[in-house]
Amino acid sequence: MKDFYDFLSDLPLSEGIDSLAKNIKHEGKQIADFFFLKRRITCEVKFLSKDTKEKVEKIVDGLRGREDFPVFYGSWELNKILKYLKDGDSIHEKIAYAVTSPIEDIVKDANRQIRDTKELFHESKSMGLVIIVNRSVDILDAELVGWRINRCLHKKRQGSDPRFECVNGLWFIDEAHSFFVHRNLEGPISIIFEGHGNSGNEVGEYIEYLTVQWATWKGFPSFKIPSEALTKNRLKFVNASGEKNTEERTLRRHELWRKGYKENPYLRPLPKDKLLQYGRNLLIEITPHFLKAGIQSTMDEKMILMERFTHLLEEINYRGIDMKEFKFNEIDKAVFERFKPQQNSESNS
């Protein structure tokens, strides 16, 4: 946080409002952080810190008892689950609102702080700028946050007055994720939003200036991308230290199997019906090796089968296939029929 405040403090025509307010009575007033350009712009800076993943988990957990909820192993992306639910679109919007609730709280607080500051310093013509920085919250990526910010800035009070009338522009910086351009170029995300009454686009132009200065100060190239390019497959989470979110440790056996399949996804060319049939046959083949009265096999033989099953799970998770489509009752019946003669002969002897 301090380094970003240092960056803003070092800008030309920047004034820290905390120091200015020390000699002014401002009980009951919540002041903003900076004046820029001889007080033509009043700025409040906010940092995202609240992780709202538990809100997603709570909503999804409440859906697990539904008949249309898919069966799967491991973890799935939310969109893969919701595509099976008849009201998936409305649930998705409910979840989006829940996880982005800190955004509206931030905009609301910043709007009040800018308003109080303008009144306190008699700068009624000063334009309001809000800067939101995400450095650590994985779930709040630029695509999701941008959706909620746009909703906030277009909100109206009863009538036609804007809900956040003092927010004339907003700059969102996502340092928690990097945007992948190509193999040798990726970096943090910076997005400009136009707010209420931004006459002459003065705040927007100043944010444009800030983005270039910020990129120079951080030491990475500044490049523009269209908003529609901000998709989840091009956003990568990075941890608070700025390194890719990977762990240097010894991989467990199932992790090695998963890694191996990602490097060689040999089931990917199969159409869905062929993959389902492959999976049914594999489960029929595997199950007897783990039954008490089934096939007596070595641990190495079992591990070969389990590796193939892990590869199957990787593929169905990649495609988002409901495990119920494997028709486990038919698999159980096939296994029973295959080993019934063996069980009968054993009982007769």
N, C-alpha and C positions, 0 to 999 in steps of 0.2 A: 504493500500500500504506500509506504513512504516514498519509494522510488518514483511512483506515478505522480504523487503530489510534488515531488522535487522537479519532475519534468514540467508540470504545469506552472510551478512557481518561477521557473527560469525563462518562461516565455516573455517576449517583449510586451510591455503594457499589461502585465499581470499583477493583480493585487490580492493578497490573501485576506479574506474578510475577517477571519478570527482575530488577527492583530488589529484591524481597523475598529472592531467592535468592542475592544477592551475599554475604551474611554466613552462608550455610549451605553446608556441604560437600555437594556433590551429584554427585561424580564417578560416571560410569556411569548417571546418571539424565537423562532427557530431560524437561524441564519444559514445562508448558503456558504460555499467554500471560496469562490473566486469571482473577482471582477476582471473582465478582459476589455481591451480596446477603449480605455478611458471610460469604463463603466457602461459602455454600450451593450455589453453582454454580462449577465449574471449567471454564474455556473454552479451547479451542485454535482458532486461526484459520489457515486454509490458503487459498492462492491457486492457482488453476489456471493453468499456464503452458505445459504440454507439448502441442503440437499433434500429434494422432495420425492426421492425414489419410493419411500414408504407409502406415499399416497397412491402410487401406481399399484404397488403390491396389495394394498388394502382393497382397492377396487377390483383387481383381478381375482384375488382370493374369494371375493363375494360372488364370483361368476362360476367358480369351479364345479358347483353342484348342478349346473344346467346341462341338459341333454346334448345341446349343440356345442358344448365346450370341448375342444379337441384333446386327445390323449397324446402326450409326447414325453420323451425322456430329455433330461437336461434342461436347458433354458431356451426360450424362443423370443424373437423380437415381437414386440406388441402387435405389429400389423399382421403377422402370420397367425396369431391367435384370433384377432378380431374378424378376419375374413371368413371365419366359420360361424360367427354369431350373426343372427338375422338383423340385430340392431347394432351392428359393429360400428357404423359411422357415428351414431349418437353417443356410444360409449367412448369412442376415440375423442370426441369433442369434450366430453365430461372429464376424461383423463387429462387432456391438454390444458383445460382450465385449472384443474387441480394442481398440476405440477408447476404451472407458471404463475400461480397466485402471488409469489414474492415479487414478480415484475410489476404488477398493478400496485402493490403496497409501496414499492420503491418510487414509482412515478407519482403516486399520491403524496408521499412525504416530500419529494423533491419539489413538487408544484407549490406546496405550502411554504417550504423554506425560501424558495425564490420570491414568492409573493411577500412574505414577511420582510425579507431583505430589501426589496425594492421600496417598501413602505418606510422601513427604518432609515434608509439612506436617501429618501426622497428622489429615487431614480425611477419614476413611473414609466419612462420611455425605454428603459433597459430591456433587452430581449432575454428570454430565459433559455438556458442550455442545460440539459441533463446528460451526464456521462455515466454509463453503466459498464462496469468491468467484471468479467467472469474469469477467474483464475483457477478455479478448482472444482466447480460443480459439473459433473459429467452429464447428467440428464438434461441440463439446460444448454443445449447447443444453439448455434446461431439461427438455424431454421425454425426451431420451436419458439425461441425468444422473440425473433422477428415477427412471428405471427401474433404473439400477445401484445407486443409494443404497438403494432399497427392498430389492433383492436382498441387499445387504451387511447391512442392519440385521435381516434375518430369517435370517441364517446361523447355524447351530448347530455347536458342536464335537461330537466324538463323545459321544453321549448327548443331553442336552437343554439343556446350557449354551449361552448365546449366544456367538457368535464374538467380538463386540465388546461385552463386558459393561460397559465404562465409558462407552459412548456412550448417554446417556439421551435425547438430543434432537439434531437436526441442523437447521441453518438454511442453505439454499442461496440465494445471491444471484447472479443472472445479469445482469451489467451489459454483457456482450458482445452481448446480444440485447435487443430491445424487444418487448413484447407489444402487438399491435395490438387495441385495443378498438373504436374507431371513428375516423373521420377526424381528429378533434381530441383524441383521447385515446389515448396509448400511453406505455409506460414500462418500466423494468427489471423483472425477475421475481424474486419472493421466495417461497420455498416452505419450509414447516415439515414436518419428518419426526419422528415419534415413535420413540424408541429403546427400549432395554431398561429395564424396571423404573421407568418414569417415574411413580412413585406420586403420585397427586393431580394429575398433568399439570403439575407445577410448572415444569419446563423449557419445556414447550410454551407455558404462559402467559407466561413471561419472554420467549420469542422473539416472541410476539405484541406484547409491549410494545416490544421492540427494533425490530420492523418499522415501527411507527408513528414511533418516534424517528428511525430511519434515514431514512424518507421525509421527515420534517420537516427533518432536517438537510441532506438533499440538495435539498430544495425542490421536490418533486413530490408529487402526490396519492397517497394509499394506497388501493388498492381490492382486494377479494378476488375471485378467480375460481375456478371449479371446476377440479380437476386435469384433467378430460377436455377442457377448453378449450385446453390446451397442445398445440396441433397445429402442424406445421411451416408451414402456410399463414398462421399468425398470429404467427410469430416472425420478426423481421427482424434480421440481423446488423448491428452498428454497430462502427466501428473504435475503436481505443484512445483516440482523442480525443473520442469520444462523438458524432461526426457520422455521418450515414448513409454507408454504404460506396459512395459514388459518386465518379466522377472528373470533374473539370472540364477537359476537353480536347476537341480537335477529333475528331469521330467519323469513322472510316473509312467507306468506301462501304458495305461489307457490314453495318456496324453501323447505319448510317442505314436500310438496307433492313429490317433486323430490327426496329428501332424503329418504322418505319412500319407494319410488319405487326402489331405488338403494339397499335398504336393503331387499326388497322382489320383485324381477323382475318377476312377475307372468306371463307376456306375453312372456318371453324369449323362452319357449318350443314350441310356435306356429311356424309352418313353414311360410314362407313369404306370400304365398297366403292366408292362414288363418288369418294372422295378418292384411293384407290389407282388407279382408272382415270384420273383426272385426272393423277396423277403419271406414270403410264406414257406417256400421250399427250404430256405435256410433255417427258419425257426423249427420246421418239422425235423430237419437234420440235427439241429443243436439240442433240442429238448431232451431226447433220450439219454444223452451223455450226462445229464444232471439229475436224472431220476434214480431213486434207490434201486429199483428193479430194472433199470435201463442198461445201456451199453457201458461196459467197463472200459474206460479209456484212461490214458496217462494224462498228467497235468499239461504236458506239452501239446498233446492233441486237443485238449480243451482250450488252451490258449490260442491255438490257430483258429478255432471256431469263433472264439470270443473276439478275436481281432477282426474277422470278417463281419461279425455282428456290429462291432463298433463302427466299421466303415459304412454299414447300412444305415445306422443311426445318424451318422454325419450327413449322409445324402438326404435322408428324409427330413432332417432338421433344416438343411439348406433349402429344400423345396417347400418346407412348411406343410408336410403331409400328416393328416390326422392318423394316429396309429390304429384307430378303430377301423380304418379301411382295410386293415390286414385280416379282419374277420377271425379273431382269435378262437372263437368257438369251433370254427372249421379246422383250424390248426390242431386244437386239442383233440378233436374227433379223429383226425388223420393219425396223430401220434398214438392214440388209444388203439385204433384199428391195426396199426402196424405191429404193436407189441402185445396184443391180446393173445395170439397163438402161443407166444413164448411164455407169457404168464400162466396160461392154462396148462402147458406141458410141464412147467415147473411145479404147479400145484398137484398135478397127477402123480408126479414122481415122489 
